[in-house]
């Protein structure tokens, strides 16, 4: 039975609403419109400063203590931790083009380069497993937080959810999907009689994204996320399933004709419907 058929719609709703908190006053704040390129540079400077002043529990992953939970923990490089290796020396980055037409901006600047940073603690899988793609559904444990350390996503980090990664791209947090494409799913998932499961060798990582790959100037209503805020997500990638969203016999990721991993900008017949949702094109 395909788990995503049962849970993906619920998970998408959870992701869209999970940023809400108890301080929601139902109001809409006016936000100054800015240039996408200006915000991208500002966000990158903020992220680089964060990466140079914070570390993760790499020593525990290298030599796991008894009952280690294999979860990423972030600390500040200060005091007793002054000699820790900064995240800046352990992450990789990718440059992603983001169209300014997606946002309310001062002017159309076309495509603007954004840097997104990845920490791959454990890639996961084995030689028979592929990394996740934007066309997959993914079963993920995750936690979202800001550079300040404040958790904005109230989901329990111990409970995984199914996500349609193409839909996550469409709802605003494109960087969430980008982050998972560097990880592989578990080598083996075993369902237990009590309804729980055991997973072996799942991918573990973290993504640090600029606001142009997040919510830019329009975070979810009631969210503690401010406009133009960089975001961080921790991930455990449990398993994935390849999807054919328009049921045309072609996997959705294979309809990414320009190969940029962003399914919403491929429209071969220019009818306004992305190819992965349009059975008339393949």
Order of alpha helices (4+ residues) and beta strands (2+ residues): alpha-alpha-beta-alpha-beta-beta-beta-beta-beta-alpha-alpha-beta-beta-beta-beta
